[in-house]
Amino acid sequence: METKNIAIRAIDRIKQAEGLRYDADVADRLNVERKRLSQWKYRGTPPYEKLIDYSRKSGISLDWLLNDRGPMRTNDLVAEPGAIYRVTTDQDVVYKLAAEVFQAVVESGINLSPEHFRNIVRLLHRDMLNHRETSIPYDKVLETVKAIATV
């Protein structure tokens, strides 16, 4: 069983993906102060908004960063003579959903564990897929965050 907190694991994965050695280099990649990175590691709360932004810009999978699942890179290209295909995933939908959950958490002033955050995103994403929708209304996101926070 993994004993490192989710923030440390995400930082370690950025180091792995970028070939970095020091936390200071990761802080530079995330465009944050070095002491901020130390605070996240100490509290075990990763900077979800920064990780989402990093994932979008770098092509590193958010699911891989947070959960070590799936491929590391999402923007791999498959080339054949005369054609280039982009590997497509539904990760953009998950990124948007994670950003909305983050916004709801901040707006509500709720202190949410990384596990609860992940579970909320997963629950809403599954609900969206089950109903064959492409998005979830923000009111439902906010309601779900508040409901899970009271559990």
Secondary structure, 3 states (H helix, E strand, C coil): CCCCCHHHHHHHHHHHHHCCCCHHHHHHHHCCCHHHHHHHHHHCCCCHHHHHHHHHHHCECHHHHHHCCCCCECCCEEEECCEEEECCCCHHHHHHHHHHHHHHHHHHCCCCCHHHHHHHHHHHHHHHHHCCCCCCCHHHHHHHHHHHHCC
